[in-house]
Amino acid sequence: MTDAFGRAIRDHYHGRRSEPLLHHDGRETVEHPIESYYFTEFDPESDLHGWMTKWLQGPLVDLGAGTGRHALYFQNRFETVALEPSPALVETMRDRGVYDARKGDMFALRETFGRDRFRSALSNGTQLGLAGSMEGLSAFLGDLAYVTAPDATAVLDCYDPDHDATRDLLGYRHDPTPGLAHRVMYFEYDGERDPILQLRLFSPDRLREAAIGTGWSVAEVVRGKAGSEYHYRAALEKR
């Protein structure tokens, strides 16, 4: 299995990256920013991070943890398990000091953890779209409910397809259904290409709809700062 995305970020961390990490959709190509996305320090005094800490408690599972930016902060407050499918990124997290960094799939939670294992969950990075469909999103939320306690909370994020600016995202694909869209793209680094990612974009209302019957409800939604309002984060709590 290729890991161009993870290798590029790992190489950047170790100061040995000589090629850009490229983001492709057909002939459209942009360089993916690494430093600003993955290595800025978590600031609990900022409005967004302060809001996030309000909703999270331990034990915490950090889904798609990347370089461990969030795990490095939260592990000093309570038990934090950082789950990430990229072997290179798991290695990077461990090098950066994440205590419990594990290779794993956020869409296979029941196979990975026992019932009621965590009191909160974080998935930051819009990988929620890999659920692929409304049915897939509901299934993920049901599995997340299984591995979290009855009083659990979660913070998830996504791009809102009902916001006009979302159409400018690389790989955006329109869907006539309100509150839904697609995104298709892949990463390339140093001659290696990762598989094509096919993501589903869900509006906050669609997230609320998908949560019905899963044990979760959407308690609060916050938008990105000026210029990135199309990106939102949602806090969920058990009913």
C-alpha atoms as one frame of an Amber mdcrd trajectory, in Angstrom:
protein
   0.000   0.000   0.000   1.379   3.414  -0.926   1.817   6.146   1.698   2.911
   9.194  -0.295   0.940  11.553   1.948   2.395  10.249   5.193   5.945   9.945
   3.848   5.977  13.551   2.651   4.941  14.827   6.067   7.381  12.531   7.864
  10.219  13.627   5.592   9.307  17.271   6.167   9.465  16.742   9.933  12.931
  15.188   9.668  14.170  17.904   7.306  14.746  15.586   4.377  11.859  16.457
   2.065  13.192  17.584  -1.320   9.950  17.319  -3.325   6.542  18.975  -2.825
   3.477  17.050  -1.689   1.111  17.428  -4.650  -2.655  17.453  -4.525  -4.278
  16.302  -7.800  -7.672  16.306  -9.437  -7.171  15.246 -13.034  -4.955  17.874
 -14.631  -5.446  20.337 -11.779  -2.515  20.236  -9.375  -1.650  22.298  -6.304
   1.052  21.961  -3.681  -0.351  20.820  -0.362   0.825  23.033   2.527   2.491
  20.942   5.202   3.987  23.270   7.806   0.864  25.370   8.342  -1.485  22.371
   8.384   0.381  19.870  10.518   3.073  21.524  12.604   1.541  24.641  14.117
   1.195  24.366  17.872  -2.191  23.736  19.466  -3.145  26.968  21.227  -5.815
  26.424  23.922  -6.214  30.202  24.249  -7.475  30.623  20.679 -11.227  30.821
  20.136 -11.415  27.607  18.136  -9.149  25.511  20.330 -10.758  26.874  23.466
 -14.118  25.804  22.071 -12.731  22.354  21.253 -11.313  21.759  24.736 -14.719
  22.612  26.196 -16.217  19.576  24.467 -13.475  16.985  25.003 -12.700  14.843
  28.044 -10.759  11.718  28.747 -10.167   9.028  27.814 -10.042  10.549  24.323
  -9.611   8.880  20.939  -8.089  11.121  18.261  -9.221   9.734  14.891  -6.996
  10.431  11.910  -4.515  12.014  14.291  -1.978  13.023  11.618   1.186  14.375
  13.228  -0.336  14.324  16.721  -0.884  18.066  16.948  -3.980  17.622  19.121
  -2.851  14.452  20.894   0.332  16.170  22.133  -1.793  18.727  23.961  -4.591
  16.517  25.255  -2.359  13.663  26.468  -1.056  15.990  29.174  -4.598  16.471
  30.437  -5.988  12.920  30.207  -5.462   9.575  28.492  -5.368  10.048  24.719
  -5.187   7.354  22.039  -4.103   8.645  18.615  -5.375   6.509  15.727  -3.956
   6.988  12.232  -3.946   4.744   9.105  -0.596   6.006   7.729   2.432   4.067
   9.064   4.693   7.041   8.323   2.460   9.348  10.352   2.269   6.908  13.260
   6.078   6.904  13.241   6.090  10.712  13.122   3.704  10.977  16.066   5.892
   8.693  18.145   8.975  10.693  17.209   7.147  13.857  18.293   6.318  12.401
  21.689   2.779  11.055  21.363   2.513   8.412  24.071  -0.090   6.139  22.482
   0.010   6.383  18.673  -1.536   3.413  16.868  -2.049   2.381  13.258  -5.760
   1.902  12.710  -8.901   2.707  10.757 -11.487   5.124  12.143 -14.114   3.200
  10.174 -13.348  -0.063  11.986 -13.862   1.069  15.576 -15.854  -1.924  16.816
 -13.057  -4.232  15.697 -10.445  -2.083  17.408 -11.895  -1.029  20.773 -14.301
  -2.385  23.357 -17.663  -0.949  24.330 -17.617   2.341  26.305 -13.818   2.621
  25.965 -13.715   6.441  25.600 -15.519   9.468  26.979 -14.858  11.633  23.934
 -13.661  11.487  20.352 -12.015  13.956  17.994 -11.831  13.723  14.224 -10.200
  16.864  12.846  -9.160  17.066   9.199 -12.407  16.445   7.252 -11.646  12.713
   6.947 -15.259  12.237   8.017 -16.018  12.480   4.292 -14.421   9.062   3.780
 -17.646   7.626   5.217 -18.730   7.890   1.582 -22.491   8.162   1.957 -25.261
   9.049   4.373 -25.531   5.345   5.233 -21.789   5.178   5.809 -21.902   8.263
   8.017 -24.713   6.799  10.129 -22.791   3.526  10.437 -19.665   5.389  11.569
 -21.646   7.333  14.181 -23.197   4.095  15.418 -19.767   2.506  15.781 -18.471
   5.633  17.518 -21.384   5.399  19.937 -20.437   1.767  20.678 -16.860   2.592
  21.727 -17.800   5.674  23.785 -19.441   5.984  27.179 -23.106   6.936  27.739
 -22.127  10.527  28.604 -19.654  10.881  25.721 -19.006  13.854  23.472 -17.354
  14.150  20.070 -15.979  16.869  17.791 -16.075  16.301  14.014 -15.443  18.562
  11.033 -16.404  18.777   7.382 -16.803  21.159   4.447 -20.331  22.457   3.988
 -21.561  21.873   0.415 -24.352  24.416   0.942 -21.739  27.174   1.201 -20.773
  28.725  -2.145 -17.029  28.777  -1.400 -16.938  24.986  -1.077 -17.200  24.788
  -4.871 -13.675  26.208  -5.114 -12.114  23.225  -3.325  -9.828  21.110  -5.465
 -11.746  18.002  -6.504 -15.222  19.390  -5.779 -18.107  17.589  -7.495 -21.650
  18.931  -7.429 -24.556  16.830  -6.197 -28.149  17.919  -6.861 -29.229  16.720
  -3.424 -29.295  19.636  -0.945 -26.615  19.380   1.711 -24.462  16.851  -0.155
 -21.533  16.973  -2.576 -18.478  14.914  -3.531 -14.760  15.531  -3.543 -12.322
  13.458  -5.623  -8.525  13.822  -5.374  -5.240  12.055  -4.749  -1.783  12.859
  -3.349   1.608  12.399  -5.001   5.080  12.653  -3.517   8.510  11.818  -4.893
   7.133   9.663  -7.711   4.628   7.780  -5.562   0.858   8.220  -5.913  -1.698
   7.342  -3.279  -5.068   5.832  -4.226  -7.818   8.216  -5.279  -9.819   9.572
  -2.354 -13.558   9.816  -2.865 -15.076  11.895  -0.122 -18.654  12.798   0.610
 -19.329  16.316   1.892 -22.147  16.713   4.410 -23.840  19.928   5.540 -24.558
  20.344   9.277 -28.209  19.490   8.607 -27.181  16.279   6.857 -24.943  15.418
   9.807 -27.942  15.918  12.102 -30.002  13.647   9.878 -27.332  10.936   9.825
 -27.102  11.032  13.631 -30.744  10.014  14.089 -30.900   6.583  15.670 -27.174
   6.407  16.419 -27.308   7.700  19.987 -25.755  11.047  19.024 -27.206  14.516
  18.542 -25.498  17.623  17.189 -25.216  20.036  20.097 -23.308  22.937  18.503
 -21.823  23.964  15.174 -19.087  26.570  14.695 -17.818  27.960  11.407 -14.287
  28.717  10.309 -12.950  32.222  10.627 -13.539  34.854   7.953 -12.695  33.448
   4.537 -13.145  29.827   5.579 -16.751  29.782   6.787 -17.414  26.825   4.480
 -15.433  24.675   6.933 -17.359  23.818  10.081 -16.887  21.831  13.264 -19.704
  20.110  15.071 -19.879  19.069  18.710 -21.942  15.945  19.312 -23.245  14.536
  22.568 -25.053  11.385  23.547 -28.811  11.712  23.812
